[in-house]
């Protein structure tokens, strides 16, 4: 884990907000040993791999790596550096 945010390299990431039919938001709580936002409640997502579309990143991260949930729709909100 790094104590200095300047030690973290820049990378492109995709982040998703998961809503259920009642518009409740699903969050994840990061492990206290996780390097970014340890112990904090966060949205889902992760690093965009080379050649990967951000939508594919969200599907990989949310459906396969983080929750096992199936994403019915992905609606873009924005792209921020």
Beta strands, then each sheet from edge to edge (+ up, - down):
strand 1: 13-16
strand 2: 18-19
strand 3: 25-26
strand 4: 28-29
strand 5: 41-42
strand 6: 44-47
sheet 1: 1+ 6-
sheet 2: 2+ 3-
sheet 3: 4+ 5-
end
